[in-house]
Structures are given as structure tokens and as C-alpha cells.
Amino acid sequence: HQGYNVFLEKPEENVAFYSKHPMFMLECSKADNEEDEENEISLFWQKNNDSGIDRCIKDLHSFKRKAWGDMIERYAPKKKKKLKILDIGTSSGFLAITMALRGHEVSGIDISNSKISSAITNAERMNAKVNFICAEADDLPFGNEEFDLIINRNVIWKLPNPEMAFAQWYRVLVPGGRLIYFDGDWSTQP
């Protein structure tokens, strides 16, 4: 939990929150080749999509939407009022929808078709306009220097080639743009 203290102003409140809402761990092993690894990641998220819609909608109607939105805007570029944002690994769309509801132009990508389907449903339920696309984090279907801000949560530790992904992310950022990612060292969890 010490790593979280860098970003959180009141870590004691967050420790209480996460003790009531523990993270889950995935058991995984290295695939024989990159294609098998990508297929395994995609299959995992398709299997674990059942509650994505209800859980995301519940979170969007809770304190979490304001908390995440405030935190992202605190670290976002300040040049413009309306940012062009890319949410990588959008899953059920929580971060993308949160930022779209704040008036930003948002796109969200995920490797899983079922996650993108859930994200579209969630955005429709919240009357949020988000451009959701099924795509890989290390092969973005966007031109150079398109986004003011890139966000993602719990994505990097799942990537088969993070260096390639970071190169793609920086390619689509405008000069002076910003990348904000939230991740953890899940290998240290019990």
C-alpha cells in the first residue's frame, strides 16, 4: 500500500476503503508465443465480463465517478477546457464515461469485443458520448498526435509487450500531452 501514498492525499481513508473492497489476483503463466498470450488475455476478459455492466453503472452512480474524475483532471493538461482523451484498456468504460460526462471528447479501446459491447451499453445508459473501439494497446488505430491525454487503469501489468505499447501511446499524444496510468505491483499482494 505504500506506493499508493504518492498519489493519495488521505491514504488512511483509502486503506479503509481497500480493506473493505479487496483487489483480486489472477493466476497466470507465460504463453509459448505472443499470439497464444493475446488469445488467453482476450478469453479471460470475455469470461469475466458478466457483471461488467451492472458493476460499472453502480460505480458511475457512486462517489467513485467524482473521485476518479477529479484525480484525472488534477493531473491532466490545463491548456484547454475540452480535452481529447484516450482510455486504453477501457473495460466496461468507467473512466471513459466519467470523463465524457465532464464534457471531454473521449475514445476508449479494449482488446475484448465483449468489454467494448459492455462499455457501449454503459455509455448509452449514462447518456455519455464515447467512441469505443476494439483494438490492441500496442497497435493503436489512430494517427500521430491526436490526443491531449491518455488514461488507463490496471492495464500495463497485463500487456505482453509494454515497451511497444508505450511507444504507441506516445506516438498518439500531442506535444505537451500527458499520459496518466494507474497500476500496481500485483505480485506483492497476498
C-alpha positions as CSV (number, residue, x, y, z in Angstrom):
1,H,0.0,0.0,0.0
2,Q,3.0,2.4,0.4
3,G,3.1,3.0,-3.4
4,Y,-0.4,4.5,-3.3
5,N,0.6,7.2,-0.9
6,V,2.4,9.1,-3.6
7,F,-0.9,10.0,-5.3
8,L,-3.4,10.0,-2.5
9,E,-3.8,12.9,-0.2
10,K,-5.5,10.9,2.6
11,P,-4.0,7.4,2.4
12,E,-5.7,6.4,5.7
13,E,-9.1,6.7,4.1
14,N,-8.0,4.7,1.1
15,V,-6.6,1.9,3.3
16,A,-10.0,1.6,4.9
17,F,-11.7,1.5,1.5
18,Y,-9.4,-1.1,0.0
19,S,-9.7,-3.3,3.1
20,K,-13.5,-3.4,2.5
21,H,-13.1,-3.8,-1.2
22,P,-10.0,-6.1,-1.8
23,M,-8.4,-6.4,-5.2
24,F,-8.4,-9.9,-6.8
25,M,-5.4,-11.8,-8.1
26,L,-5.0,-13.6,-11.4
27,E,-3.0,-16.8,-11.7
28,C,-1.2,-16.7,-14.9
29,S,1.8,-18.2,-16.7
30,K,3.8,-17.1,-19.8
31,A,2.4,-18.4,-23.1
32,D,4.6,-20.2,-25.6
33,N,4.2,-17.4,-28.1
34,E,2.7,-13.9,-28.3
35,E,-0.4,-14.9,-30.3
36,D,-1.3,-17.5,-27.6
37,E,-0.7,-14.9,-24.9
38,E,-3.1,-12.4,-26.6
39,N,-5.7,-15.1,-27.0
40,E,-5.5,-16.1,-23.3
41,I,-5.9,-12.4,-22.2
42,S,-8.9,-12.0,-24.5
43,L,-10.5,-15.2,-23.3
44,F,-10.0,-14.2,-19.7
45,W,-11.8,-10.9,-20.1
46,Q,-14.6,-12.5,-22.1
47,K,-15.2,-15.0,-19.3
48,N,-15.1,-12.3,-16.6
49,N,-17.4,-9.8,-18.3
50,D,-20.7,-11.0,-16.8
51,S,-21.0,-8.3,-14.1
52,G,-19.3,-5.5,-16.0
53,I,-22.4,-3.6,-16.9
54,D,-24.1,-3.6,-13.5
55,R,-20.9,-3.0,-11.6
56,C,-19.8,-0.1,-13.9
57,I,-23.3,1.5,-13.7
58,K,-23.2,1.2,-9.9
59,D,-19.7,2.8,-9.7
60,L,-20.8,5.6,-12.1
61,H,-23.6,6.4,-9.6
62,S,-21.3,6.3,-6.6
63,F,-18.6,8.6,-5.1
64,K,-16.1,6.8,-7.4
65,R,-17.1,8.8,-10.5
66,K,-16.3,12.2,-8.9
67,A,-13.2,10.9,-7.2
68,W,-11.7,9.4,-10.3
69,G,-12.7,12.4,-12.5
70,D,-11.3,14.9,-10.0
71,M,-8.0,12.9,-9.8
72,I,-7.6,12.7,-13.6
73,E,-8.4,16.4,-14.1
74,R,-5.9,17.3,-11.4
75,Y,-3.1,15.8,-13.4
76,A,-4.5,16.5,-16.9
77,P,-3.0,19.2,-19.2
78,K,-4.5,22.6,-18.4
79,K,-4.2,24.1,-21.9
80,K,-7.8,23.5,-23.0
81,K,-11.2,23.2,-21.3
82,K,-12.3,20.3,-23.5
83,L,-9.6,17.6,-23.9
84,K,-9.4,14.9,-26.4
85,I,-8.8,11.8,-24.3
86,L,-8.0,8.1,-25.0
87,D,-8.8,5.5,-22.4
88,I,-6.7,2.4,-23.1
89,G,-8.0,-0.9,-21.7
90,T,-11.4,0.7,-21.1
91,S,-13.0,-2.5,-20.0
92,S,-16.6,-1.6,-19.2
93,G,-16.0,2.1,-19.8
94,F,-15.9,3.6,-16.3
95,L,-13.0,6.1,-16.9
96,A,-14.1,6.9,-20.4
97,I,-17.7,7.6,-19.4
98,T,-16.6,9.5,-16.4
99,M,-14.5,11.9,-18.5
100,A,-17.1,12.2,-21.3
101,L,-19.7,13.2,-18.7
102,R,-17.3,16.0,-17.7
103,G,-17.5,17.4,-21.3
104,H,-14.4,15.9,-22.8
105,E,-14.1,14.2,-26.2
106,V,-13.3,10.5,-25.3
107,S,-12.3,7.4,-27.1
108,G,-11.9,4.0,-25.4
109,I,-10.2,0.9,-26.6
110,D,-10.1,-2.6,-25.3
111,I,-8.8,-5.9,-26.8
112,S,-12.1,-7.7,-25.8
113,N,-15.2,-7.4,-28.0
114,S,-17.4,-8.3,-25.1
115,K,-15.9,-5.5,-22.9
116,I,-16.4,-3.0,-25.7
117,S,-20.0,-4.2,-26.0
118,S,-20.5,-3.6,-22.3
119,A,-18.9,-0.2,-22.5
120,I,-21.2,0.8,-25.3
121,T,-24.2,-0.3,-23.2
122,N,-23.0,1.5,-20.2
123,A,-22.4,4.8,-22.1
124,E,-25.9,4.6,-23.6
125,R,-27.4,4.1,-20.1
126,M,-25.5,7.1,-18.8
127,N,-26.2,9.3,-22.0
128,A,-22.5,9.7,-22.5
129,K,-20.9,10.1,-25.9
130,V,-17.8,7.9,-26.2
131,N,-16.1,6.4,-29.2
132,F,-15.4,2.7,-28.2
133,I,-13.2,0.6,-30.5
134,C,-11.9,-2.9,-30.2
135,A,-8.1,-2.6,-30.6
136,E,-4.8,-3.7,-29.0
137,A,-2.9,-1.3,-26.7
138,D,0.3,-1.8,-28.7
139,D,-1.3,-1.2,-32.2
140,L,-3.5,1.9,-31.9
141,P,-5.8,2.7,-34.9
142,F,-5.1,6.4,-34.6
143,G,-2.9,9.0,-36.3
144,N,0.1,10.7,-34.8
145,E,-0.5,13.4,-32.2
146,E,-4.3,13.0,-31.8
147,F,-4.8,13.0,-28.0
148,D,-4.2,15.6,-25.3
149,L,-4.5,12.9,-22.6
150,I,-4.2,9.1,-22.4
151,I,-5.5,7.3,-19.3
152,N,-5.6,3.7,-18.2
153,R,-6.1,1.7,-15.1
154,N,-4.7,-1.7,-14.4
155,V,-3.5,-2.3,-17.9
156,I,0.3,-2.3,-18.1
157,W,0.8,-5.5,-16.0
158,K,-1.4,-7.4,-18.5
159,L,0.5,-6.3,-21.6
160,P,2.6,-8.8,-23.5
161,N,4.8,-6.0,-24.9
162,P,4.6,-2.9,-22.7
163,E,7.6,-1.2,-24.4
164,M,5.8,-1.3,-27.8
165,A,2.5,-0.1,-26.1
166,F,4.3,2.9,-24.5
167,A,5.8,3.8,-27.9
168,Q,2.3,3.7,-29.5
169,W,0.9,5.8,-26.7
170,Y,3.5,8.5,-27.0
171,R,3.0,8.5,-30.8
172,V,-0.6,9.5,-30.5
173,L,-0.1,12.1,-27.8
174,V,0.1,15.8,-28.9
175,P,3.2,17.8,-27.9
176,G,2.6,18.7,-24.3
177,G,0.1,15.9,-23.9
178,R,0.1,13.7,-20.8
179,L,-0.2,10.0,-20.0
180,I,-1.7,9.1,-16.7
181,Y,-1.8,5.5,-15.7
182,F,-2.9,3.8,-12.5
183,D,-1.4,0.4,-11.8
184,G,0.0,-1.6,-9.0
185,D,2.6,-4.2,-8.3
186,W,0.1,-7.0,-8.0
187,S,2.8,-9.6,-7.4
188,T,3.2,-8.4,-3.9
189,Q,-0.4,-9.0,-2.9
190,P,-1.2,-12.0,-0.7
